[in-house]
Amino acid sequence: MDVSRFHLFDLRVRLAQRLSAIALAGLVVLGTCLVLAFAGVLFFLWHSWQALTDGNPVETGLSSMGAVLCAYLGARLANMLFVSPPVPTGVRLPREAAAEFYELTDEIGRQLGADIVDHVWITGEPNASVLQRPRHGCLGRIETYLLVGLPLVHSVSRLQLAAVLAHEFAHLAVQRKGACRRGAHLRSWWLRVLDAVCEHVPLLESTVDRMLRRFYRDLLRLSRLEEFEADAHAAKLVGAGLLGETLVEVTLKERFLRQDYWPKVMAQSESLVRPTIRPYREMGLGVEAGFLRPKSMRAASESLVGEEDVTPFPYHPSLKQRLRALRVPLRAASFDRPSAARHYFAPLLPALASVFDRAWWHDARSGWRMEYRVARRRRREAAARRR
């Protein structure tokens, strides 16, 4: 794919600039309302004091009520305007704990001309992403976080992980650099403000959605264009073949974990009060056992060929659309390679798995035990009927 001739990428720049301008205008309007509310508090307090010194109790009371009303309105506006972005969750990975992995990220970032990653976090999700957050909530220097899922590194090889990271760093190199980084921050800030407005004032939700329908639609268009552009730049670094193979591999492994692995883990709740299979501890072996090449991978790949060209995420192009843009076939890797988890994080895997298993059990425990009680009652009822 020739990035220089892909005119959709020029559309991405113009679309991002227009959406950032809309977000900035919205923030300025709300900020102006906040300043006016604060000025109203000062004005009514001054007027209340003047009325008090003039011996006019009625005007004093009315002015005091006006100050309270403006203060309440200002507090609500500030609460909606200064909504801090969510912080990354997971395990922060120090550089000294995975020096070779940091060398890989540094090299990919250097070749793509991306900004330096400030922090790397290991998460429990089957994907990788790059987040940028201001240091002080909504203000301050924008810091970059690389989030890498433990299920992902169990699912891909060392070269495939490099392809995933190349895609994520391409977002930084092309779409989140300089003024574009500030623009992306403004858009995400404005979306958080809109969510807060709809949450605090539900009566405005339908009106806001109707007024900003085109803004939301263009955000989806922008997100899809950014994915294609990141794929194109990553393909120039690692090769379109490897990137396409990685996209297929990640899709198949994510589906296996979601449709086969996790249901089997949760199926223990029908007979055990506590699980004997710890999902994150056994995940590496589970993925390896679930994909014995070449037969199982061939069958899994063929199942993707026959599926409709859709995606569960409207802001993400489908797998087939991304492969067509890269001009590569829908084909998984033809042989097994050691997982990236074993290559980069082998000494850390027991500790990481323990952290995520404890967090998973904390969230799943109540539902697990409820399911166990239901299954046990069913067994008792079935035994009673047999008698």
Secondary structure, DSSP 4 states (H G I P E B T S, - for coil): --GGG-HHHHHHHHHHHHHHHHHHHHHHHHHHHHHHHHHHHHHHHHHHHHHHHTT-HHHHHHHHHHHHHHHHHHHHHHHHH--PPPPP-SEE--GGGSHHHHHHHHHHHHHHTPPPP-EEEEESSSSEEEEEEEEETTEEEEEEEEEEEHHHHHHSBHHHHHHHHHHHHHIIIIISSTHHHHHHHHHHHHHHHHHHHHHH-GGGHHHHHHHTHHHHHHHHHHHHHHHHHHHHHHHHHH-HHHHHHHHHHHHHHHHHIIIIIHHHHHHGGGT-SS-SS-TTTSHHHHHHHH--TTHHHHHHHHHHHTS-S--S-TTS--HHHHHHHHT--S---SS---BHHHHHHGGGHHHHHHHHHHHHHHHHHHHHHHHHHHHHHHHHHHHHHH-
